[in-house]
């Protein structure tokens, strides 16, 4: 009976190792995507991209109301 328990423990360790690698890859991917999003956000601020979006949003709102 003890032999069966040892086999189960070994198989759990290999599965755990795979899960750890998967978690590490997911964490790295999440950090990379977050860093890219932050970089693009900052680039948009420096290039005055928000002004274009704001102007277009105002025009759409005015058109919906019927003023523009």
Residue, then its C-alpha position, 0 to 999 in steps of 0.5 A: x500500500x505504501x508503494x502506491x502512495x509514493x507513486x501518487x506523490x511523484x506524479x503530483x510533483x511532476x504535475x505541480x512542476x508543470x503548473x509552476x511553469x505555466x503560472x510563471x509564463x502567465x505571470x510574465x505574459x501579464x507583466x509584459x502586456x501591462x508594461x506595453x499598455x502603460x508605455x502606449x498610454x504614456x506615448x498617447x499622452x505625450x503625443x496629445x492623442x487624448x485631445x483628438x479623441x476628446x474632440x471626436x467625442x464632443x462632435x459625436x455627442x453634438x451630432x446625437x443631440x442635433x446641434x452639430 
